[in-house]
Amino acid sequence: MSDHLAHLLPLEGLQGAGAGPLYLKLRQSLEEAIQSGRLNHGDALPPERDLAEYANISRVTVRKAVDDLVRDGLLVRRHGSGTFVVKPLARVQQSLSRLTSFTEDMARRGLTTRAQWIERGLFAASPDEMMTLGLPADALVARLGRLRIADDMPLAIERASISAEFLPDPMRVTTSLYAELDKTRARPVRAVQRISACELKDTDATMLGVRSGAASLSIERISYLASGRVVEFTRSLYRGDAYDFVAELSLSDT
């Protein structure tokens, strides 16, 4: 353990000369370890007791340094599991004028995507799904709930509902939903999105690797076929520290 800590936090950085409280020196050393890649996204921080013994400082001092980094969003505490690194992300700009899937959008940026399935199957439609998708009471919907990950960074939680008429076998969706809808000529051609700010609750924050209460963007999208029929109802949560949604506006002639 001491060799591991010596690699992460060289003692000369903690005990070097210069004014300043010890907790601030430890905070700066931990932040430098995160920024340099010695501590990567998702890594567990060594226990506070081990850090205190290694640096010959009090656990109160360690706790204050860790609390600072949690407040700044570089660390997240998970009840019963420990404290984990949340490495800052390069912000992603997504246009509001193009209707693309997450997979297609990330591929254009050269990012490798994958998903962790939260939910996938056919279910009886809920009242919200019946109303939004225009379905009868006995209709089935395909639900696809996914944690969307780009280059090993969790970016969004996406929960999509599609009438079983257009997606009778949701297990066929492995990457892009729109690519699968293309096969049945049910890919949407336009959509209406509603974007609002919200704070992440514990479960969603844990999946996205950020602290509970972190800022996020809640996006509700209703997508339409050329006929005007609704084909997709999707609710998503995007990390507020990773995404910028950009819209191009033009001056009307009227």
C-alpha positions, -999 to +999 in steps of 0.1 A: +000+000+000+028+024+008+044+019-026+011+026-042+006+057-022+041+069-030+034+066-067+001+085-064+012+112-039+050+118-037+057+129-001+078+159-012+047+175-026+029+171+008+058+180+031+076+206+010+084+240+022+060+269+018+031+284+036-004+270+035-025+246+055-017+209+052-052+200+040-047+224+010-014+207+001-030+173+002-059+186-019-035+200-045-016+167-045-047+147-050-060+170-077-026+168-095-028+130-094-062+131-110-052+156-137-020+137-145-038+104-148-022+086-119-057+085-105-082+077-133-119+081-136-136+055-115-106+047-094-112+042-057-094+067-035-072+050-008-089+050+026-086+082+046-069+062+074-042+051+050-037+085+036-034+100+071-008+074+081+012+077+049+014+115+050+017+117+088-012+140+091-045+137+110-076+121+096-094+154+101-070+170+077-075+143+051-113+145+055-112+183+049-091+179+017-114+151+004-145+172+013-131+200-009-126+177-039-161+162-034-176+197-035-156+205-066-169+174-083-135+156-087-144+129-061-177+113-053-186+094-022-207+062-026-224+050+005-209+016+016-184+016-013-159+044-007-147+075-025-141+075-062-124+097-088-145+117-113-121+130-139-132+162-157-146+158-192-139+177-223-173+193-230-194+179-259-213+202-281-245+188-296-265+205-322-302+209-316-309+212-353-299+176-363-319+145-353-292+118-347-288+090-322-262+091-294-242+064-312-241+084-345-233+116-328-204+102-308-191+083-339-188+116-358-165+129-330-143+098-332-154+085-298-160+048-291-194+042-275-209+014-255-240+010-233-249-007-200-285-019-202-308-008-175-340-021-191-348-038-224-380-056-233-417-054-241-441-040-215-477-029-211-479+007-220-481+032-191-506+060-192-479+085-202-467+062-230-503+056-243-510+093-244-477+104-260-474+076-285-511+075-293-516+039-283-547+019-272-550+006-236-539-029-245-508-019-265-473-031-258-442-008-259-406-016-263-386+001-235-349+006-238-331+020-208-294+025-212-264+042-195-246+057-225-208+057-223-182+073-247-145+064-244-153+048-210-169+080-196-206+077-186-224+107-203-261+101-202-289+079-190-315+073-218-349+057-214-368+053-247-403+040-254-414+028-289-446+011-299-441-026-303-456-022-338-423-005-349-399-024-326-414-059-320-381-073-307-362-048-286-334-074-280-323-067-316-311-032-306-274-036-297-260-002-306-281+025-324-318+025-320-323+046-351-303+021-372-327-006-361-358+015-368-343+022-403-348-015-410-385-012-406-387+022-422-397+037-389-368+061-384-381+095-372-377+125-395-383+152-369-386+157-332-396+181-305-372+183-275-379+199-241-347+207-221-347+216-184-321+218-156-323+194-127-302+179-099-293+142-101-307+119-075-286+093-058-291+063-081-287+083-113-257+102-099-240+069-091-245+055-126-231+087-141-201+088-117-209+122-101-220+134-067-256+133-057-273+166-065-249+174-093-263+196-121-277+178-151-299+184-182-332+166-184-343+161-220-377+148-232-379+140-269-409+131-289-400+120-325-423+117-355-425+098-388-431+116-421-468+108-417-469+128-385-473+097-362-452+096-330-427+068-331-404+075-301-408+090-266-374+093-249-364+108-215-327+114-209-304+128-182-272+143-195-242+152-173-242+190-168-204+191-167-201+173-201-227+186-225-235+219-242-266+219-265-262+244-293-289+259-315-284+281-346-308+310-349-315+333-378-333+366-381-368+362-396-376+384-426-411+391-412 
